[in-house]
């Protein structure tokens, strides 16, 4: 009887050991699968998110200088019409992140800054210049430099950057949806993201 009881106990121990090892192996396999799935999602999102805009501006350029002391003042001026295509882009392949399978955490460490590109088209009208004060390459460079500064102010005052950021958050929200569905935690700047609403209100 004692031998039978001992045999039953040994059998139960062996069964529980196999069951425990099997569950542990299955859990590790699931973690590896989830980690690979998250990495694949990051790779798929890692693209260029672009928002486009168009700006127009009429600009008057004037330049005068004194020659022969203060005896003569010579002027030059031009009317410049500028049509500019503007793009604001985020290169999401540059996102810095860590994946911790042991704590089931995806941590976004850094999101790249937006890249603003201005492609202006200049049309010059009513160019007036004196023989002693002609239009030169430095005048055209000064016009381009000034116009770019003014366009940048227009961009800052417009909703173009806000629209670009909204598109960025829309792309990044896929991280929250995925991690949440897998029972993982998404963190940004070491702060857990507990809802999609919190995510959409992030200050980037």
C-alpha positions in Angstrom: 0.0 0.0 0.0 2.8 2.3 0.9 4.5 1.6 -2.4 1.3 2.4 -4.3 0.8 5.7 -2.5 4.5 6.6 -3.1 4.0 5.8 -6.8 0.9 8.0 -7.0 2.8 10.9 -5.4 5.7 10.6 -7.7 3.4 10.4 -10.7 1.6 13.6 -9.6 4.9 15.4 -9.1 6.0 14.5 -12.6 2.7 15.6 -14.1 2.7 18.9 -12.3 6.4 19.5 -13.3 5.5 18.8 -17.0 2.5 21.1 -16.8 4.4 23.9 -15.1 7.3 23.7 -17.7 4.8 23.5 -20.5 2.9 26.6 -19.3 6.2 28.5 -18.8 7.4 27.5 -22.3 4.0 28.6 -23.8 4.2 31.9 -21.9 7.7 32.6 -23.2 6.6 31.7 -26.7 3.6 34.2 -26.5 5.9 36.9 -25.2 8.3 36.4 -28.1 5.4 36.5 -30.6 4.0 39.7 -29.0 7.5 41.3 -29.0 7.9 40.4 -32.7 4.4 41.7 -33.5 5.1 45.1 -31.8 8.5 45.4 -33.6 6.7 44.7 -36.9 4.1 47.4 -36.2 6.8 49.9 -35.4 8.5 49.0 -38.7 5.2 49.5 -40.6 4.5 52.9 -38.9 8.1 54.0 -39.5 7.4 56.1 -42.5 7.3 59.7 -43.5 4.1 61.5 -42.4 3.6 64.6 -44.5 1.2 67.5 -44.3 1.2 70.0 -47.3 0.2 73.6 -47.5 0.4 76.5 -49.9 1.1 80.2 -49.2 1.1 83.2 -51.4 2.7 86.6 -50.7 3.3 89.9 -52.5 6.5 91.5 -51.4 8.0 94.9 -52.2 11.8 95.1 -52.2 13.5 98.5 -52.0 17.2 99.4 -51.6 18.9 102.7 -51.8 22.4 104.0 -51.2 24.2 107.3 -51.1 27.0 107.9 -53.5 29.4 110.8 -53.7 28.8 111.5 -50.0 25.2 112.6 -49.6 25.0 114.3 -53.0 23.2 111.5 -54.9 20.8 108.8 -53.7 20.2 105.9 -56.1 17.4 103.5 -55.6 16.3 100.1 -56.8 13.1 98.3 -56.2 11.0 95.4 -57.4 7.6 93.9 -56.8 7.9 90.2 -56.0 5.0 87.6 -56.1 5.8 84.5 -54.2 3.9 81.2 -54.4 5.3 78.6 -52.0 4.5 74.9 -51.4 5.2 73.9 -47.8 5.6 70.5 -46.4 5.8 69.5 -42.7 7.1 65.9 -42.3 7.9 63.5 -39.5 10.4 60.7 -40.2 9.0 58.0 -38.0 11.9 55.7 -38.9 13.9 57.8 -36.4 11.7 57.0 -33.4 13.7 55.8 -30.4 12.1 53.1 -28.3 12.7 50.1 -26.1 10.7 46.9 -25.7 10.8 45.2 -22.3 9.2 41.7 -22.6 9.6 41.0 -18.9 7.4 43.9 -17.9 5.4 43.9 -21.2 6.2 47.5 -21.8 6.8 49.5 -25.0 8.5 52.7 -24.1 8.8 55.5 -26.7 11.9 57.5 -25.8 12.0 60.1 -28.5 9.9 61.3 -31.4 11.7 63.2 -34.2 11.0 66.9 -34.6 9.1 68.0 -37.6 11.0 68.9 -40.8 9.6 72.0 -42.5 10.5 72.5 -46.2 9.6 75.6 -48.1 9.7 75.5 -51.9 9.0 79.1 -53.1 8.5 80.2 -56.7 9.5 83.8 -57.3 8.0 86.1 -60.0 9.6 89.6 -60.3 7.6 92.5 -61.6 8.3 96.2 -62.1 12.1 96.0 -61.5 13.6 99.4 -61.3 17.3 100.0 -60.9 19.7 102.7 -61.5 22.9 102.3 -63.5 24.9 103.2 -60.4 22.9 100.8 -58.2 22.0 97.7 -60.4 20.2 94.6 -59.3 22.8 92.0 -58.2 22.9 88.4 -57.0 23.0 89.6 -53.4 19.7 91.4 -53.9 18.0 88.2 -55.0 19.5 86.3 -52.1 18.3 89.0 -49.7 14.8 88.8 -51.2 14.8 85.0 -50.8 16.1 85.2 -47.2 13.5 87.8 -46.2 10.6 85.9 -47.9 11.5 82.7 -46.2 11.5 84.4 -42.8 8.1 85.8 -43.5 6.7 82.5 -44.7 8.0 80.8 -41.6 6.0 83.3 -39.5 2.9 82.6 -41.6 3.4 78.8 -41.1 3.8 79.3 -37.3 0.6 81.4 -37.2 -1.4 78.9 -39.4 -2.9 75.6 -38.4 -0.5 73.6 -40.7 1.7 72.5 -37.8 -1.3 71.5 -35.7 -2.7 69.5 -38.6 0.7 67.8 -39.0 0.9 66.9 -35.3 -2.7 65.5 -35.4 -1.6 63.2 -38.3 1.4 62.2 -36.3 -0.6 61.3 -33.2 -3.0 59.3 -35.5 -0.1 57.2 -36.7 1.4 56.8 -33.3 -2.0 55.8 -31.7 -1.6 52.4 -33.5 1.1 51.7 -30.9 -1.4 52.2 -28.0 -4.2 50.2 -29.7 -1.8 47.3 -30.3 -0.1 47.2 -26.9 -3.5 47.6 -25.2 -4.9 44.7 -27.1 -2.0 42.5 -26.1 -2.1 43.5 -22.4 1.1 45.5 -22.7 1.8 49.0 -21.4 2.7 51.9 -23.6 4.9 54.6 -22.0 6.0 58.0 -23.3 8.6 60.0 -21.4 8.4 57.4 -18.7 4.7 58.1 -18.3 2.2 55.2 -18.8 -0.5 56.0 -21.4 -3.7 54.7 -19.9 -6.2 55.7 -22.6 -6.5 56.8 -26.2 -7.7 60.2 -25.0 -4.6 60.7 -22.9 -2.5 59.7 -25.9 -4.2 62.1 -28.3 -3.5 64.9 -25.8 0.2 64.3 -25.6 2.5 67.3 -25.7 5.2 66.3 -28.2 
